[in-house]
């Protein structure tokens, strides 16, 4: 007989295979319609980042990362992945950004050092210069990861570079480009590639606070296979215990993401499956405070009950 834990894991795996709001199935169909001769062009810039999101994107499956940047899109520029280097690749990127080479989409990983522009330089120019120029010529921008979406760790209280999100950067120069934010530290490859294909072949996906609603419309807490434990008030008291991890600091009740149904590392696991509380890495407040703990302090009040903290 299957036990409750195995049943919930099986249910989560089955849930991951189901389309969410029709988004994945629509993207699957759109992939078949992409003409190899007219694939979308993508310029991918890294600002204040650890490259973790780029590493995560390389773990994409069905289709894989190689297919995504060669068959379904053309990667014009990426600091780490471009085949060309030096003046050759910079000239190519500048041709697109100047508006002389055709349509393209911009992807940005990492926060923007607004207060100290020279700490992030590409080809002798601050990244802010490229972003400003791209605002006039790009078809749209995608903020990759929490640092680009909200500022993230580089923008923590007391930082010296004046780091801001991509959206906040464009606000400072009075630009309002088409912008989609895909938070996560790191970002999930599915979230990025499916959003880009949807944007290019189908159009702007449904958004919630600039995020794709297909992936960020529900809280981790709502989708969690341990929600049943939460309802029955079966709580872990320390790391390693079974049960809902709310009392040991899980931030799932405050975090929007579909991690419980999508899973990570090629569908092998995710934070709570590994018995670790959600750290809220896709939340706008992730790492914003100087003393920000990865886990919330233990509380007596349970979400949805009288006395809940706002």
C-alpha distance (Angstrom), angle and dihedral (degrees) to the residues before:
residue distance angle dihedral
X1 . . .
X2 3.80 . .
X3 3.80 114.0 .
X4 3.81 124.2 -132.7
X5 3.81 95.3 -103.7
X6 3.82 93.2 52.3
X7 3.80 90.6 45.1
X8 3.82 91.8 53.7
X9 3.81 91.4 47.7
X10 3.80 89.8 50.4
X11 3.80 90.8 48.7
X12 3.81 90.6 51.1
X13 3.81 91.2 50.5
X14 3.80 91.4 50.3
X15 3.79 90.1 47.8
X16 3.78 90.5 54.9
X17 3.79 89.6 59.8
X18 3.80 93.9 55.6
X19 3.83 121.8 91.3
X20 3.79 114.0 -107.1
X21 3.81 112.3 -139.3
X22 3.83 87.6 -23.8
X23 3.79 91.0 -71.6
X24 3.84 103.1 121.9
X25 3.81 94.5 42.4
X26 3.79 90.7 49.8
X27 3.79 90.3 49.7
X28 3.81 91.4 49.4
X29 3.79 89.5 55.2
X30 3.80 91.6 44.8
X31 3.80 92.1 54.6
X32 3.80 89.4 62.5
X33 3.80 91.6 55.9
X34 3.80 98.1 53.1
X35 3.79 110.7 115.3
X36 3.83 109.6 -138.7
X37 3.80 88.2 -144.4
X38 3.79 93.5 57.8
X39 3.78 105.5 32.4
X40 3.82 117.1 155.5
X41 3.80 115.9 -92.5
X42 3.79 118.0 -126.7
X43 3.80 129.3 -161.8
X44 3.80 110.2 -167.0
X45 3.81 116.8 -165.7
X46 3.79 126.6 -172.9
X47 3.79 117.5 -150.9
X48 3.82 123.7 166.7
X49 3.77 97.0 -11.9
X50 3.79 141.6 125.2
X51 3.83 91.4 -132.8
X52 3.80 88.0 -115.8
X53 3.79 92.5 127.8
X54 3.81 91.7 52.4
X55 3.80 89.7 50.5
X56 3.80 89.8 49.9
X57 3.81 91.7 50.5
X58 3.79 89.5 56.6
X59 3.82 88.3 62.9
X60 3.82 91.9 65.3
X61 3.79 117.5 133.1
X62 3.83 135.2 -164.4
X63 2.97 91.0 40.7
X64 3.77 103.6 22.2
X65 3.79 127.1 -141.8
X66 3.81 94.2 -97.6
X67 3.80 91.0 55.4
X68 3.79 91.4 46.6
X69 3.82 94.5 55.0
X70 3.81 97.7 37.8
X71 3.80 109.5 26.8
X72 3.80 105.1 26.3
X73 3.80 99.0 29.3
X74 3.78 137.4 9.6
X75 3.77 114.1 -121.9
X76 3.79 103.8 -144.1
X77 3.79 96.1 177.5
X78 3.80 139.9 3.7
X79 3.80 123.5 154.8
X80 3.80 92.2 -132.7
X81 3.80 106.1 25.6
X82 3.80 106.1 39.9
X83 3.80 112.0 116.3
X84 3.80 91.2 -146.9
X85 3.78 124.1 57.6
X86 3.78 142.9 -169.6
X87 3.79 121.3 16.1
X88 3.79 93.6 -11.3
X89 3.79 96.1 62.7
X90 3.81 93.7 36.6
X91 3.79 90.9 54.1
X92 3.80 89.9 50.9
X93 3.79 92.6 50.3
X94 3.80 92.8 45.6
X95 3.80 90.7 51.4
X96 3.79 89.9 59.4
X97 3.80 95.6 41.9
X98 3.80 91.2 49.5
X99 3.80 89.0 54.2
X100 3.80 96.8 -113.5
X101 3.81 101.1 110.4
X102 3.80 107.1 48.8
X103 3.79 139.9 -95.9
X104 3.78 121.5 -24.8
X105 3.78 143.1 163.6
X106 3.78 123.5 -127.9
X107 3.80 123.5 -137.4
X108 3.80 119.1 -170.9
X109 3.79 126.5 -166.9
X110 3.79 118.9 -168.7
X111 3.78 135.2 20.2
X112 3.80 124.8 -68.7
X113 3.86 118.1 -111.0
X114 3.79 95.5 -135.4
X115 3.79 94.4 166.1
X116 3.81 96.3 45.4
X117 3.83 107.7 28.1
X118 3.79 96.5 172.7
X119 3.81 94.2 65.4
X120 3.81 89.4 75.5
X121 3.79 112.2 46.1
X122 3.82 132.3 161.6
X123 3.78 118.7 -168.1
X124 3.80 91.5 -13.4
X125 3.82 94.5 -52.4
X126 3.82 128.5 100.5
X127 3.78 112.0 -108.0
X128 3.81 88.0 -121.5
X129 3.82 88.7 69.1
X130 3.80 91.6 57.1
X131 3.79 92.2 46.3
X132 3.79 92.4 49.9
X133 3.80 92.2 50.4
X134 3.80 92.7 44.6
X135 3.81 91.2 55.9
X136 3.81 88.0 72.5
X137 3.81 98.8 47.0
X138 3.81 112.0 26.1
X139 3.79 124.2 98.3
X140 3.79 91.2 -136.8
X141 3.79 144.0 -36.0
X142 3.78 133.2 -118.1
X143 3.80 119.9 -158.2
X144 3.80 105.3 -144.9
X145 3.80 115.8 -151.6
X146 3.79 134.1 -9.9
X147 3.81 95.2 -68.5
X148 3.79 92.1 59.0
X149 3.81 93.7 36.6
X150 3.81 99.1 47.0
X151 3.81 109.7 -2.1
X152 3.79 96.1 -95.7
X153 3.79 123.8 -169.5
X154 3.85 96.5 -18.5
X155 3.82 88.7 56.3
X156 3.80 95.0 51.3
X157 3.78 117.3 137.3
X158 3.81 110.5 -74.7
X159 3.81 96.4 21.7
X160 3.80 115.0 154.2
X161 3.80 100.5 -142.6
X162 3.79 100.3 61.3
X163 3.79 89.3 -122.4
X164 3.81 116.7 -165.6
X165 3.78 137.4 174.2
X166 3.79 121.6 -95.4
X167 3.80 90.5 -107.4
X168 3.82 92.3 51.4
X169 3.79 90.4 47.5
X170 3.79 91.7 56.4
X171 3.79 90.2 47.4
X172 3.81 89.9 57.8
X173 3.81 91.1 56.8
X174 3.82 93.1 41.3
X175 3.80 95.2 -113.8
X176 3.79 124.7 138.8
X177 3.81 107.9 -171.0
X178 3.78 123.3 169.7
X179 3.80 100.0 -82.3
X180 3.79 132.6 -177.0
X181 3.81 120.3 -172.6
X182 3.80 119.9 -150.0
X183 3.82 107.2 -178.1
X184 3.79 128.0 -168.6
X185 3.80 134.8 118.4
X186 2.91 91.1 -106.5
X187 3.79 106.5 6.6
X188 3.82 119.3 -124.4
X189 3.84 111.5 -110.4
X190 3.81 92.0 -134.2
X191 3.79 91.4 57.9
X192 3.80 92.5 54.9
X193 3.79 104.6 39.7
X194 3.80 95.3 42.2
X195 3.79 90.7 48.5
X196 3.80 92.8 50.5
X197 3.81 93.1 48.5
X198 3.80 90.6 47.3
X199 3.80 91.1 48.9
X200 3.80 93.8 49.7
X201 3.81 102.1 39.4
X202 3.80 105.8 24.5
X203 3.77 105.3 21.8
X204 3.77 137.5 -114.6
X205 3.82 109.4 -13.5
X206 3.77 120.9 -133.2
X207 3.79 107.2 -80.1
X208 3.77 135.9 -156.6
X209 3.82 111.7 -163.6
X210 3.84 88.8 -18.7
X211 3.84 91.0 -53.1
X212 3.83 124.0 113.3
X213 3.80 104.8 -96.9
X214 3.82 90.5 -148.0
X215 3.80 89.3 71.5
X216 3.80 105.7 22.3
X217 3.81 107.7 37.6
X218 3.81 97.0 97.0
X219 3.78 134.0 48.0
X220 3.78 123.8 -109.9
X221 3.81 87.0 -122.7
X222 3.82 92.7 59.5
X223 3.81 93.6 50.7
X224 3.80 97.5 38.6
X225 3.83 116.8 120.8
X226 3.81 86.5 -138.7
X227 3.80 92.0 60.3
X228 3.80 86.5 98.8
X229 3.82 88.0 60.6
X230 3.80 89.5 49.5
X231 3.80 91.5 53.2
X232 3.80 90.6 50.9
X233 3.82 91.1 44.0
X234 3.78 92.9 -118.8
X235 3.80 101.3 152.8
X236 3.79 132.5 178.7
X237 3.80 110.7 -122.8
X238 3.80 96.5 -163.0
X239 3.80 139.7 8.9
X240 3.78 109.8 -70.5
X241 3.79 95.4 33.4
X242 3.77 121.0 119.4
X243 3.79 120.3 -121.6
X244 3.80 135.5 60.1
X245 3.81 111.4 -24.9
X246 3.81 95.3 -146.6
X247 3.81 95.2 109.7
X248 3.80 92.9 53.4
X249 3.77 94.3 54.6
X250 3.81 108.5 -81.7
X251 3.81 110.8 168.9
X252 3.79 94.3 -161.2
X253 3.84 92.2 110.8
X254 3.82 89.3 62.2
X255 3.81 100.7 38.0
X256 3.79 129.2 87.5
X257 3.83 113.8 -149.2
X258 3.80 139.3 108.7
X259 3.82 95.5 -126.1
X260 3.84 93.5 127.9
X261 3.81 91.9 61.6
X262 3.80 100.2 30.0
X263 3.82 100.1 43.8
X264 3.82 124.5 -168.3
X265 3.80 141.2 -108.1
X266 3.80 94.7 45.9
X267 3.78 91.2 -39.7
X268 3.80 94.1 -56.3
X269 3.79 102.0 120.2
X270 3.80 147.6 -31.6
X271 3.79 135.9 -149.7
X272 3.79 101.0 -80.4
X273 3.81 92.6 39.2
X274 3.81 84.6 59.6
X275 3.83 87.7 52.2
X276 3.80 92.9 -109.9
X277 3.82 120.9 127.7
X278 3.80 118.5 -113.5
X279 3.82 108.8 -96.7
X280 3.80 94.0 -158.1
X281 3.79 94.5 -118.1
X282 3.81 93.7 163.7
X283 3.79 93.3 51.5
X284 3.84 122.2 109.0
X285 3.82 89.1 -126.2
X286 3.80 95.9 52.0
X287 3.83 108.8 135.5
X288 3.81 93.0 -14.8
X289 3.82 97.1 127.9
X290 3.79 122.4 68.6
X291 3.80 90.6 -128.4
X292 3.81 94.4 37.3
X293 3.81 109.8 153.2
X294 3.78 118.5 -146.6
X295 3.79 87.4 -132.4
X296 3.78 128.3 44.7
X297 3.81 116.6 -112.3
X298 3.78 113.1 -99.7
X299 3.79 113.1 -88.0
X300 3.77 135.6 -169.7
X301 3.81 95.1 -150.6
X302 3.81 114.7 87.6
X303 3.84 120.8 -146.8
X304 3.79 112.6 -97.0
X305 3.80 94.4 25.1
X306 3.83 129.7 105.3
X307 3.78 111.0 -79.8
X308 3.79 95.5 30.1
X309 3.80 112.1 158.7
X310 3.79 115.0 -117.6
